[in-house]
Structure formats: structure tokens, C-alpha cells
Amino acid sequence: MAEQGQFRRVITNLTHGGHAILDTADNAETTAKTEESLSMRSTVVQESTGVAAHVGTTAFDYLFPDLAEEFPDRHLPDDDVSKVVAALLALGSAMVETADEVAAPQFNSPIPPVYTYWGQFTDHDLTAATDRDLVISITDPNLRPVRPQDVVEKLENLRIPALNLDSVYGDGPFAAPVAGKDAVPYDGVKFRLGLLSPVPVTVGALIPPVADTQRDLPRKADRTPLVGDTRNDENLVVAQLHVAFLRFHNAAVDWVRDNEPEFESDAEVFRRARDLTRWTYQWLCVHDYLRTVARPDVVDLVDTAEGNLLDLDRRGTYMPVEFSVAAFRFGHSMVRGGYDWNRNFGRPGDRAPASSLIQLFQFTGKGGFVGTLTTLPSNWPAEWDRMVDKNSQFANRFARLIDTRIAPPLADLLNEGNDPNQADQIRKLLKQLAQRNLLRGYVLAAPTGQAVAEALDVEPLTRAELEQGTSDAVKDALEAAGLFDRTPLWFYVLKEAEVREQGRRLGEVGSRIVAETIIGQIRKDPGSYVNRTSWSPAQGVLLPNGRPVRTIADFLRFAGVL
């Protein structure tokens, strides 16, 4: 039986990183429900793929409502929409790295790659929807930006933005099965894991620990992952990170049984292990992830302030548009075109050259694993030590700088835009991530970077800063539609990081939006670690040497994958 107040949370067949504006005339009437004391809306959403999922929905709104009320004056121009759309498409194309930039070591950051994909995992835990309808609307010749009040009324989030790992736990182990619906598979109160497919040693060495074969997501026979959010099988890095979360919970179950005998029943052990997993994840999001990718002084300011820009008590539970469609997409610029993944697909001089980003999309269920295999082959699990070391001597063991450059594979996404029934224009746009980000922000009325900076009392970027290190193609695109003065928020956040922080972390505007949102959502969740008396990792699970889990690397160690 499902726990009281719990809803179906297995989300499938979603487009990467998108949103849908639902027609309010067709929506079910909003009803008051609670999920662990959070206000939420429940409705049956028919996705554009034809798959219906019963899920909880929450709202989108604006972190800066005063700017939304000034629409369109504090937004991109809307007097000549076709000119703006053409400029944004040109800008998205011009952001793709050149061959020389791809090979240039000065564009590597000091941030290990795991932080890129921890951010993607967190994004999937906070926000879920489909942008198929939005992409179609973008190709409409009569396109116009949606008024902010219409975005608030019609745009719905298929997640509860509480960093509560519903993308991992689904409906939990006690939920009654629903005919025709996939569920997260459990073995008792532990997650079931997928087994690696063995391959000959001539194809590639086994990845230590070689006797541990439970290192794939659980899957159906057709390779479909049985997880709370199938987007976490989009690329192999986030898929392996999801495996780590499953294993962390399983290890936490064993730890509770060994160290906390007061939790006796299966239900008590499950809830305790789930809480410890969630609290560790939330704590790491603030104290490791945010303090690595954002300015630590800004994180400290937000973390110690009494108030928060989310102001959830006034507007209910919501996901800020400025975060979801702009600022938190900064991670796209950190993606490498190739990674030092493991001993088979690693550094030059290893057994094989570095894994390409394209391969990391191929070796997933959606990518087909290349061949007839139905689970991850045994030569492809992550060697996480290559992805977490902040002091590595190897340049390709770091993410790329947070800047206005995008890796070439993100301009031709392997697993997107492949439906032959769609128009060529739509398929092309689905494959080009930077163009989609820019157009999405325009359609959903994200305020300009300058407007947000002024709202935060931060000195806006000057034209000289916007032009610094910028190619002629980028300058031309910005000039064509007056975007030097009214700059898309996503591009602005990247440029601010590039010129004011040398790409080593987010700048002040980007740091504020990201920190205010993540810390604010954790604060407003009654079940989070900050609402437990003095909880810290010292009160959580402990590593075999007795140390608490205080870094993402520690998290992976406790999960048994590092």
C-alpha cells in the first residue's frame, strides 16, 4: 500500500530539459493535496508522446515578480519577433566551440566533471516536463513570447521541487502496482540493480571491482530503464550517477540495520535509510556542489540569510522560470566533448582513446548500447576516481569553463530529433541545445540579464565585458536585435562567469539565482535536513573508516562505486 499522500512518480518518455505549457481549458480541476506537508497540485497529464502519467504537479513562477509585471520592457524585444528569433538562432550556432577551442587546454576549468552531472541529476530531481509543444510553437511563424501571467497560469512542473529524490524513489517499495505502469523495482526495502553484460577481455578490461556486476540501472528487456525518471538514462554519466544513488540507499539500509537497532520493521528501516540518503544529498548540494560551482561568499550569504527570494509562503511551492530556463542551464557549457572515462576509454596511452560524448549517449538504453546487448557492457562502467579529483594532473579530468562556449556534440544531440514524422525544422531545433535554451527563455518571458542584475543591486555587465573574448559571429547576433542592451539571461549568466570569474565558477548574478533556488527549496521542505535539529553528516551514515560523508567523492565511496 502506498504511503499516505503519495502519488505516482515514475516519469517516462520526456524530452531533455524542457517544459510544456498546458491548455488550462483541458486541465483537471486543481485540488488540494499534500506530499510530506508540501502543497501540490495533482492532475493526469497526457504527454505529447501519448503516454499518460499520474503525477503530482507544481507551479512555475518568477523569482523577480516585479520584473515580470514590467513585461515586455525588462525582457527581450518583442516589437520584431522574427528578428529576435533569427538573432537567437544565430547566437546559438555561434556559441559552438571551434576545433581550435576544443583542443585548447585553457578552456578547462578547475571543477571535476562529476559536478556537471550532479547538476543535471539535481535538475531532473527538481523539474520535469516535455518541451515538444514548446518546440513546435517556436517554429510557428506567428510565434510571440508568452505573457508572464500566462506562463504562471499554464506552465506546470511534473516534479515537487524539494530535492527529495522522488526521481530515485518513485512510489516506494510499499505502493500497490498499477496495471500497465512501470514502477521502480525493489527487493524488499532495497533497490534492484541491473547487471552488466559480460564482454570478451579482448574488447576491454573489466572495471574494478571486477566481481561486482550490479552496476547498471534495472531495465526491461527492451533496455527501458526502470527508474523514477528515465531522463537519467539520457547519457552514461548521469545513468552511472543514478546507479550510485540506488547503491547509496542500499548501503544505508545495511548501515541502519547494523548501527541503529531502534529501527526494527522494514518500513522503519526503509524510511530511515531514505531520510539519510536524502539529507546527505541535500547537504552535499549546498556544502559541496554549490560551493564548487558558485561563488562561496554568495552561497554563504544566501545560506545564512533569514529570508529567501523564493518567498514560498506568499506564492506557494513553485519553480522559478529564471532558474529553470536560464541560470541552471549553465552546466551545458561545462560539458566536454570527450572524457577520461575508464581504463578502456580514457587518456591517450591507456588501452583506448578518451570516450567521446557521443559514445556516452550511445551506451545507454536509449542509445541502444551499440549492438544487441540489453544492459551496460562490462567494459563501460565509470571509474569515478577520474571524475572527482580536484587536484588531478590531467587536463581532461576537468569540466570545461563556465563560459559562452558549447561543446560541438551539443549542437547535434545524438538521441534527439530523430522522429521521421516530425518536420525537418523541428528535428533540427531539437538537436541544437543552445538554440533551444535561447528560444525557450524568450518564449517563457525570462527577464534580461541586465534587469536581473539591477534587481539584485549588482553592477550589470558593460558592453565591453559582453564583447570581451567574443567572436564576430556572436557580436553580430547580439547586435542584430539589440541584445547587447537586453541580453538573454542564460547567455548573460555564462558571460558573467566568463569575464568576472574567468569561467572558474558562476558570477554574482548566476550564483544568487542558483543558490537562492536550491537553498530556498531545501528550506521550505519540512522533511529536509535543515528542518531537523542540528543535523549534519556527522549524524548520518559513516564510511568504513568512521568519517562522515562530506563530499560527492565520499558519497560515491559509501555507495561502493569509488
C-alpha positions in Angstrom: 0.0 0.0 0.0 1.3 3.5 -0.8 2.2 5.8 1.9 -0.5 8.4 2.7 -0.3 11.4 0.4 1.9 9.7 -2.1 1.4 9.9 -5.9 2.7 8.0 -8.9 6.2 9.4 -9.5 7.6 7.3 -12.3 8.1 9.7 -15.3 8.9 8.3 -18.7 9.4 9.5 -22.3 10.4 13.0 -21.6 12.3 15.3 -23.8 15.6 16.6 -22.4 15.3 19.6 -20.2 12.0 21.1 -21.4 8.7 22.4 -20.4 5.1 22.2 -21.6 2.5 24.9 -21.5 -0.7 23.0 -20.8 -4.0 24.3 -22.1 -5.9 25.2 -19.0 -9.2 24.5 -20.6 -8.3 20.8 -20.7 -6.6 20.5 -17.3 -8.3 18.7 -14.5 -9.5 20.9 -11.8 -6.7 21.7 -9.3 -7.3 20.0 -6.0 -5.5 20.5 -2.7 -3.2 17.6 -1.9 -0.2 17.3 0.4 3.1 15.4 -0.1 5.1 15.4 3.1 3.4 18.6 4.1 4.2 20.4 0.8 1.3 21.9 -1.1 1.0 20.4 -4.5 -1.5 20.0 -7.4 -2.5 16.6 -8.7 -3.6 16.0 -12.3 -3.4 13.5 -15.0 -1.1 14.9 -17.7 -1.3 13.5 -21.2 2.2 13.9 -22.7 2.7 14.6 -26.4 4.2 11.1 -26.7 0.8 9.7 -26.0 1.8 8.2 -22.6 -0.3 9.2 -19.7 1.3 9.5 -16.3 -0.5 10.3 -13.0 1.9 12.6 -11.2 2.0 15.5 -8.8 2.3 18.9 -10.4 3.6 22.2 -9.0 3.7 25.7 -10.4 6.3 27.8 -12.3 6.6 31.4 -11.3 9.1 34.2 -11.4 11.9 34.8 -8.9 11.6 38.5 -9.7 7.8 39.2 -9.9 8.3 42.9 -10.2 10.3 42.4 -13.4 7.5 40.1 -14.7 5.0 42.8 -14.1 7.1 45.1 -16.3 6.8 42.8 -19.3 7.9 43.4 -22.0 10.1 46.3 -21.0 12.5 44.2 -18.9 12.6 41.4 -21.4 14.0 40.7 -24.8 12.4 42.9 -27.5 9.0 41.9 -28.8 8.4 44.6 -31.4 10.1 42.5 -34.2 9.8 38.9 -33.1 11.2 37.4 -36.3 14.3 39.5 -36.0 14.9 38.4 -32.4 14.3 34.7 -33.2 16.7 34.9 -36.1 19.3 36.6 -33.8 18.9 33.9 -31.1 19.3 31.1 -33.6 22.4 32.8 -35.0 23.7 33.3 -31.4 23.1 29.6 -30.5 25.0 28.5 -33.6 27.9 30.9 -32.9 28.3 29.6 -29.3 29.5 26.2 -30.5 33.3 25.7 -29.9 35.6 25.8 -32.9 38.1 23.0 -33.4 40.9 25.1 -32.0 38.8 25.9 -28.9 38.0 22.2 -28.4 41.7 21.4 -28.3 42.8 24.4 -26.1 43.6 23.4 -22.5 43.0 27.0 -21.3 39.3 26.3 -21.6 39.4 23.6 -18.9 38.0 24.6 -15.5 39.3 23.6 -12.0 36.0 21.7 -11.5 35.9 17.9 -11.9 33.4 16.5 -14.4 31.2 14.9 -11.7 29.8 18.3 -10.8 28.5 18.8 -14.3 26.3 15.7 -14.0 25.4 16.1 -10.3 23.8 19.4 -11.5 22.0 17.5 -14.3 20.8 14.9 -11.8 19.6 17.7 -9.5 17.8 19.4 -12.3 15.9 16.2 -13.1 15.0 15.9 -9.4 13.6 19.5 -9.4 12.0 19.9 -12.7 10.3 17.6 -15.2 8.1 18.3 -18.2 8.2 18.0 -22.0 9.0 20.8 -24.4 7.7 19.1 -27.6 4.8 21.5 -27.8 7.1 24.4 -27.0 9.5 23.4 -29.8 6.6 23.2 -32.2 5.4 26.7 -31.1 8.9 28.1 -31.7 8.7 27.1 -35.3 5.3 28.8 -35.7 5.7 31.9 -37.9 3.2 33.7 -35.6 5.3 33.0 -32.5 5.2 35.6 -29.8 6.6 35.5 -26.2 4.1 34.2 -23.7 3.0 36.8 -21.2 4.4 36.1 -17.7 0.9 35.8 -16.2 0.0 33.1 -18.8 3.2 31.3 -18.1 2.3 31.2 -14.4 -1.2 30.0 -15.1 -0.4 27.3 -17.7 3.1 26.1 -17.2 3.3 23.1 -14.8 6.1 21.2 -13.3 5.8 17.4 -13.0 8.1 17.4 -10.0 7.9 18.6 -6.4 10.9 20.9 -6.3 12.1 19.8 -2.9 15.3 17.8 -3.6 13.5 14.9 -2.1 14.8 12.3 -4.6 11.4 11.3 -5.9 13.3 10.8 -9.2 15.0 7.9 -7.4 12.4 6.5 -5.0 9.4 6.6 -7.3 6.3 5.4 -5.3 8.5 3.5 -2.8 8.5 -0.3 -2.0 5.1 -0.4 -0.4 3.0 1.1 -3.3 0.4 -1.2 -4.9 1.3 -2.0 -8.5 -0.7 -0.2 -11.2 -1.6 -2.3 -14.3 0.3 -1.1 -17.4 2.6 1.3 -15.5 6.3 0.8 -14.9 7.5 1.1 -11.3 10.8 1.4 -9.7 11.7 -2.2 -8.8 12.6 -3.0 -5.2 14.0 -6.2 -3.5 12.4 -5.7 -0.1 13.4 -2.2 1.0 16.4 -2.1 -1.2 16.6 -1.1 -4.9 17.0 -3.8 -7.5 20.1 -3.1 -9.7 20.9 -4.1 -13.3 23.6 -6.5 -14.1 26.5 -5.7 -16.5 26.6 -7.6 -19.8 29.9 -9.5 -20.0 32.1 -8.8 -23.0 35.3 -10.6 -24.0 38.5 -9.3 -22.4 39.8 -8.6 -25.9 37.1 -5.9 -26.2 38.0 -4.3 -22.9 39.3 -4.8 -19.4 36.8 -5.4 -16.6 36.4 -2.3 -14.4 37.2 -2.8 -10.7 35.8 -4.2 -8.5 35.5 -6.9 -11.2 33.4 -9.2 -9.1 30.7 -6.5 -8.6 28.4 -6.7 -11.7 25.5 -4.8 -10.2 26.4 -1.5 -11.9 23.7 -0.8 -14.4 20.2 0.6 -14.0 17.4 -2.0 -13.7 15.9 -2.5 -17.2 13.1 -4.1 -19.1 14.0 -6.5 -21.9 13.8 -3.6 -24.4 16.5 -1.7 -22.5 14.0 0.8 -20.9 15.3 1.8 -17.5 13.0 1.1 -14.5 13.8 4.3 -12.7 11.8 7.2 -11.3 12.9 9.5 -14.2 14.0 7.9 -17.5 15.9 11.1 -18.4 18.6 9.7 -16.0 19.4 7.2 -18.7 20.0 10.0 -21.3 23.7 9.8 -21.1 26.0 7.3 -19.3 27.4 9.7 -16.8 24.1 10.6 -15.3 23.0 7.0 -15.6 26.0 5.8 -13.6 25.3 8.6 -11.1 21.8 7.3 -10.7 23.2 3.8 -10.1 25.3 5.4 -7.3 22.2 6.8 -5.6 20.5 3.4 -5.8 23.5 1.8 -4.2 23.9 4.5 -1.6 20.4 3.8 -0.4 21.0 0.1 -0.3 24.2 0.6 1.7 22.3 3.0 4.0 19.8 0.2 4.6 22.6 -2.1 5.7 24.2 0.7 7.8 20.9 1.4 9.7 20.4 -2.3 10.4 23.9 -2.6 11.7 24.1 0.6 13.7 20.6 1.8 14.6 18.7 -1.2 16.1 15.9 1.1 17.3 14.6 1.0 13.7 13.1 -2.5 13.6 10.5 -3.0 11.0 11.1 -3.0 7.2 9.1 0.2 6.9 11.1 1.9 9.7 14.4 0.9 8.1 13.4 2.0 4.7 12.2 5.4 5.8 15.3 5.9 7.9 17.6 4.9 5.0 15.7 7.1 2.7 15.9 10.1 5.0 19.7 9.6 5.5 20.1 9.4 1.7 18.0 12.5 1.1 19.6 14.6 3.8 23.1 13.6 2.7 22.2 14.6 -0.9 20.7 17.9 0.2 23.7 18.7 2.4 26.1 18.0 -0.4 24.1 20.1 -2.8 24.7 23.1 -0.6 28.1 22.4 1.0 30.0 20.7 -1.9 28.1 21.3 -5.1 27.1 24.9 -4.7 30.4 26.0 -3.0 32.2 24.5 -6.0 30.2 25.8 -9.0 29.1 29.2 -7.4 30.8 32.0 -5.5 31.3 30.7 -2.0 30.7 34.1 -0.5 27.3 34.3 -2.3 26.4 30.8 -1.1 27.3 31.8 2.5 25.2 34.9 2.2 22.1 33.0 1.0 22.6 30.1 3.4 22.8 32.4 6.4 20.1 34.9 5.5 16.8 34.8 7.3 14.8 35.3 4.1 14.9 33.9 0.6 13.9 35.2 -2.8 11.6 32.2 -3.3 9.2 33.6 -0.8 7.2 30.3 -0.9 4.8 31.3 1.9 3.4 34.0 -0.3 3.2 32.2 -3.6 3.2 28.5 -2.8 5.5 25.8 -4.0 6.9 26.8 -7.4 10.0 26.5 -9.6 11.5 29.9 -10.8 11.5 30.4 -14.5 14.8 32.3 -14.2 16.4 29.3 -12.6 14.9 26.6 -14.8 15.1 28.1 -18.3 18.3 30.2 -17.8 20.6 30.2 -14.8 20.7 26.5 -14.0 21.5 25.7 -17.6 25.0 26.9 -17.0 26.1 23.3 -16.8 25.7 22.9 -20.5 28.8 25.0 -21.0 30.8 22.7 -18.7 30.2 19.6 -20.8 33.3 18.2 -22.5 33.4 16.7 -26.0 35.2 13.7 -24.5 36.1 12.3 -21.1 38.8 10.2 -19.4 36.1 7.7 -18.5 37.8 4.5 -17.6 40.8 2.4 -18.4 39.3 1.2 -21.7 38.1 4.6 -22.8 40.5 7.1 -21.1 43.6 9.1 -21.6 45.9 8.7 -24.7 48.3 6.0 -23.7 45.6 4.0 -22.0 44.0 1.0 -23.7 41.9 3.2 -25.9 41.4 7.0 -26.6 39.2 9.2 -24.5 35.5 8.4 -24.7 33.6 10.8 -26.8 30.4 12.5 -25.6 28.6 10.8 -28.5 29.7 7.4 -27.1 28.3 8.3 -23.6 25.0 8.9 -25.3 25.2 5.6 -27.3 26.0 3.4 -24.2 22.6 4.0 -22.6 19.2 2.2 -23.1 18.0 4.9 -25.4 21.3 4.8 -27.3 21.0 1.0 -27.7 24.4 0.2 -26.1 25.6 -0.4 -29.7 24.7 -3.9 -30.7 22.4 -6.5 -29.3 23.2 -6.0 -25.6 20.3 -5.2 -23.3 22.4 -3.9 -20.4 25.6 -1.9 -20.0 28.6 -3.9 -21.2 31.2 -4.8 -18.6 33.9 -2.6 -20.2 31.9 0.6 -19.8 31.2 1.3 -16.1 32.6 4.6 -14.7 35.9 4.8 -12.9 34.8 7.6 -10.7 38.3 8.4 -9.5 38.9 10.0 -12.9 35.8 12.3 -12.5 36.1 13.6 -8.9 39.7 14.7 -8.3 40.1 18.4 -7.8 43.9 18.1 -7.8 44.3 15.9 -10.9 47.4 16.5 -13.1 45.4 15.5 -16.2 43.7 18.3 -18.1 40.9 16.1 -19.5 39.8 15.1 -15.9 38.1 18.5 -15.5 34.9 20.1 -16.8 35.1 22.9 -19.3 35.0 26.5 -18.2 31.6 28.1 -17.4 31.6 30.4 -20.4 29.7 31.1 -23.6 31.2 28.1 -25.5 29.3 24.9 -26.0 30.8 21.5 -27.0 30.1 20.6 -30.6 28.1 17.3 -29.8 25.5 19.5 -28.0 24.8 21.1 -31.4 23.8 17.7 -32.8 22.3 15.7 -30.0 22.5 12.0 -30.8 19.3 10.9 -29.2 17.1 13.9 -30.0 15.3 15.0 -33.2 15.2 11.5 -34.7 11.5 11.2 -35.3 10.9 10.9 -39.0 7.3 12.0 -38.5 8.4 15.5 -37.4 9.1 18.4 -39.7 12.8 18.9 -40.5 12.8 22.3 -38.8 11.6 20.8 -35.6 14.0 17.9 -35.7 16.9 20.3 -36.4 16.0 22.5 -33.4 15.6 19.5 -31.1 19.2 18.6 -31.9 20.7 22.1 -31.2 20.8 22.6 -27.4 22.0 26.3 -27.3 19.3 27.4 -29.8 16.6 25.6 -27.7 17.8 27.3 -24.5 17.8 30.7 -26.0 14.4 30.4 -27.7 12.9 28.8 -24.6 13.9 31.7 -22.5 12.4 34.1 -25.0 9.1 32.3 -25.3 8.7 31.9 -21.5 9.4 35.6 -20.9 12.6 35.3 -18.9 13.9 38.8 -17.9 17.1 40.1 -19.4 20.4 39.6 -17.6 20.7 43.4 -17.1 17.3 43.6 -15.5 18.1 40.8 -13.0 21.4 42.3 -12.2 19.8 45.6 -11.3 17.1 43.8 -9.2 19.9 42.2 -7.2 21.9 45.5 -6.9 24.7 44.0 -9.0 26.5 46.2 -11.5 25.4 44.9 -14.9 27.9 43.8 -17.5 29.2 46.6 -19.7 29.2 46.3 -23.4 32.9 46.0 -23.3 32.5 43.0 -21.0 29.9 41.4 -23.3 32.3 41.8 -26.2 35.4 40.6 -24.3 36.7 37.4 -25.9 33.7 37.2 -28.1 33.7 36.1 -31.8 32.5 38.3 -34.6 29.6 35.9 -35.1 28.4 36.3 -31.5 28.8 40.1 -31.7 26.8 40.2 -34.9 24.0 38.1 -33.4 23.8 40.3 -30.3 23.9 43.5 -32.4 21.3 42.4 -34.9 18.4 42.5 -32.4 19.6 44.9 -29.8 20.7 42.2 -27.4 23.8 44.0 -26.1 21.4 46.1 -24.0 18.8 43.4 -23.4 20.8 40.2 -23.2 19.2 36.7 -22.8 19.5 35.7 -19.2 21.2 32.3 -20.0 23.8 33.9 -22.2 24.3 36.7 -19.6 24.9 34.2 -16.8 27.5 32.4 -18.8 29.2 35.6 -19.9 29.3 37.0 -16.4 31.1 33.8 -15.2 33.5 34.0 -18.2 34.6 37.7 -17.7 34.2 38.2 -14.0 35.2 34.8 -12.6 37.4 33.6 -15.5 35.0 30.8 -16.0 36.0 29.1 -12.8 32.6 29.4 -11.2 29.4 31.4 -11.6 29.4 35.1 -11.2 27.3 37.0 -8.7 24.0 37.0 -10.6 24.2 33.4 -11.6 25.3 32.4 -8.1 22.4 34.2 -6.5 19.7 32.7 -8.7 21.1 29.2 -8.3 21.8 29.4 -4.6 18.5 31.1 -3.7 16.6 28.5 -5.6 18.4 25.3 -4.3 18.7 26.5 -0.7 15.2 28.0 -0.7 13.6 24.8 -1.9 15.5 22.8 0.8 14.5 25.3 3.5 10.8 25.1 2.6 10.6 21.3 2.6 9.5 20.3 6.1 11.3 17.0 5.6 14.7 18.4 4.7 17.9 18.2 6.7 17.7 21.9 7.6 14.4 21.3 9.4 15.9 18.6 11.6 17.5 19.7 14.8 21.2 20.3 14.1 21.5 17.5 11.5 24.9 17.3 9.8 26.7 14.4 8.1 28.2 13.5 11.5 24.7 12.3 12.4 24.4 10.4 9.1 25.9 7.2 7.6 29.7 6.8 8.2 32.4 5.5 5.9 34.2 2.3 6.9 37.0 4.5 8.4 34.4 6.2 10.6 34.4 9.5 8.6 31.1 11.2 7.7 30.1 11.8 4.0 31.1 15.4 3.3 31.9 15.4 -0.4 30.5 14.0 -3.5 33.5 11.7 -3.7 32.6 10.4 -0.2 29.1 9.8 -1.4 30.4 7.6 -4.2 32.7 5.8 -1.8 29.9 4.9 0.5 27.9 3.7 -2.5 30.7 1.3 -3.3 31.5 2.7 -6.8 34.6 4.7 -6.0 
